[in-house]
């Protein structure tokens, strides 16, 4: 599989995990579902990952022993000079208006998409665009 097709999906809902695996496998990507924050950082530092898709609301994700959410984890990734170039697409049930317009600035993520995701082409197009823009 080409290196630019490996993506990490940070999602703790089993139904959503299956959805992402199906959609991205069909689109030619190699999706890895990872919930553990420390493993996510370690995997990113090993290289070869083109994109992270991350839910904002995470119930089972921990980083260095502390419960974390997608906003905090996104910020940690973007503040680490070794892995900050990997683009992040946040997934949220909220619109930017509902959670405040500073939410993107706080997370440092490149883009977001709201769920439920009904337009699979929009999702795949956002992913391809983010990967292309980051030269991967």
N, C-alpha and C positions, 0 to 999 in steps of 0.2 A: 504494500500500500504506500502511496506517495506520502512523504512527510507532511505536506500541507493539508492533509485530510484527517489528521488526528486532532480530536477535540475532547476536552474534559467537560462532563456535564455534572453539575453540583445540584442534586435534586434528591429530596428524601421521600417523596411520594412514589410508591411502587407503580401506580398506574402511569404517572408522568414519566418515570424512568423507562417503562416499556414503550411509551409513545415516542420518546426521544430516540431510543435505540432503533425502533422501526423506521422512523422518518429519516434519520441520518444515515443508517445503513443503506436504505433504498437510494439515497442521494449520493452514495459513493464515499461517505465519510467513515472514519473508524472512531465511533464514540466510546468513551470510557466513563462509566458512572462511578464517581468517587464522592463520598460524603465526609470523610475525615480530612479536616483542614491541614493537618501536618503532612498527610500523604499527598494532598493536592500540591502543596508548596514543593515537596520533594520531587514529585513527578514533573512539575514545571521546570525545576532547576536541572533536571536530566536532559531537557531540551526535546525538540521534535513536536511540541504541542503548538497548534496554530490558533486555537481559540478556546475560551472558557465560556460556557453557558451556565449561568448561576441564578437559581431562584433566590429571591430576597429573603423570604421566610423559610428558615431552616430549623427544624426541631431537633435533629440528631447530629448536628455538626459542631465539632469542637476543634479549637486551635490552641495548642500548648496547654491542654487540660481545661480550658474555659469555653463555655458555650458561646457560639458566634453565629452571626447571621450573614446573609449575602452582602450586605452593605459593608460591614466591617472587614469581611474576608477580601472583598474586592479592593478595598483601600490598602490592606496589607500587601496584596499582590502588586498593586500599582506603585507602592512606595519602596519596593525592593528592586534595586537597579538591575539585578541579574535576570528578573523575570517580568519587569514592567512593560516590556514591548509586546507581550501576549495580549491581544484584545479580549475584552470581557463584554459579553452581552447579558444584561440582567433580565430576568423574567419576573414579572410582578402582576399581582391581581389588581393593583392600584394604578390609577393614572397619575401622571406627574402632578396634576392639580390636587389630587387627594393626599399625596404624601409630601407636598411642598416642592417648589421648583429647585431648591438647593440639593435635592437628593442625588442628582447626578454629579454635581460638583463634589459632594461629600464622598461618594463611592469611587470617583475617578474612573468609572467604567466608560467605554466608548459609546455604548448604545443600550437601549432597552426595548422590550416588547411586552405587551400586556397579554395576560391570559384571561379567559381561555383562548388558546391559539387556534383560530379557525382557518386562517390562510397559510397553508404550509409553504406555498411559493414565497410569500413575504418573509417567512422565517428563513428559508434556505437562501433567498436573495440577500438578506441582512448578513447572514453568516459569510457568504461568499464575498460580499463587499468589504466586510471587516478584515477578512483574511487578505484580500487583494491590497487593501490600503496599507496593510502592515508588512507588505513585501514578503509574505510567506508562501 
